[in-house]
């Protein structure tokens, strides 16, 4: 989709304009920008002037999506050379960073995850946060137990697919969808079971329940960056959340600094330095659980140890976590992002946030980088805002489909069975086509033809046979009591759904009892008497 963004502001001209960053002498004055939305398949493409700021692009995207609660969102840029991601500074013009480009691809993403989703006022905002968390779950950023991951995946199915129906979603249907970073049979069975239990929830209700469960997880909003420990030269993952900074070594969390535990964060060159508060250091004593991850890593600066021959902990002025980033640009952007998230969740007013300066690499020669609050409001201001949601807020917006696995996407008959063992007797599966259905009314009068479409009934019979056959094959190949118990539950569920489906068909036919009698008379050439 291509849109044109008009900008009526007059361009400033001067004798130095041929040498300005927006000059057509060295680069085009306009930039074709493609914004990738949260679903990956939907893009917005439009042209911006290079003196437009990141905030103007973000405002354009939010207006396109009809989002007014835009404080939580940002634009990501991924460097095509080193694949490193950066948040676009909303306060600066595009020419500041992308002066030599004629086209640009950005990603619309959630940057500030609300601590409590209750603060969100509109369904469209909740849905965008929900869509971002779907990505986080699939990418492995939202870490949780097997039970919670099954619950979240089932709520995604309920939101997108609606109520579980055994005649629509057959055994093994979960495996065709990409829901979690790691999926396996036992977990998919659990997801399907929970999907059945969420029957009756609307899409909006399922999304709200998903947000409620996800927001309680420690890795909610976890934005990971891979760096290296400056002393041991091992890979460390640092993640910024709404609650603070998390540091992981492989799969073990070695530090969790909440915002009140953070004294200062700074960078110089490729090195990022995190200074914890003394109260945080006091909680890390030799012999505690946090210290017992491995003898080798106890020597790292990421672990707080006692000063030799002293019972006192080191001063927080001297104790810092030193992390080596892939480049100085990476360190600078990570430093700014940490400060941006910190001020968003801890400050009272955005306009009162004072600029912060990094330590220069060469004092007296170069100055350090400057951080300024990138948002117009912080969370405290949003929570204090009593403005009600719009009367005409978007209600029937399009919900993104669930991405499918290669095999699942290609096959809509995942439920069909191949009897490889050949131990079961051959079973005939009934199949009816619409061409063999009996026409109940004359061809010149199809007044009732739409009322007598038995496609649903024959499909019901066929599907019932096929699913039952698959269960019997599964029963034949099972050996444990647990497997048999699971199969019995499947049969009970199948029968319950069958009874429900037949009841619907009977109920539908009862509405047309008189019409059916008339139609039968027509087909049997029985004269119809009408009283006038």
Protein Blocks (a to p, Z undefined) as FASTA:
>chain_A
ZZddddfbdcdddfklmmmmkbcklocfbdcdddddfkomaccdddddfkbcfklmmmmm
mmmnopablmlgccddddfklopacdddfkbcfklmmmmbcbdcdddddfbdcfblklpm
bfklmmmmmmmmmmmmmnopagcdfklmmmmmmmmmmmmnopadfklmcghklmmpcfbf
bdcfklmmmmmmmmmmmgoiafklmmmmmmmmmmmpmkgoiacdddddfklopacddddd
fkbccddehjacfbdcdfklpmbdcdehjbccddddfklmmmmcghiaklmnbfklmmpm
kbccddehiabdcdfklgccddddfbfklmmmmmmmmmmmmmmmmmmbfklpccdddddf
bghkaccdddddfbfbdfklmmmpmcdcdfkbcfkbccddddddfklmmpcclmbccdfk
omaccdddddddfklpccfbdfklcklmmmmccklmmmmmmmmmmmmmmmmmmmmmpmbf
klmmmmmmmmmmmmmmmmmmmmmmmmmmmmmmmmmmmmmmmmnopacdddZZ
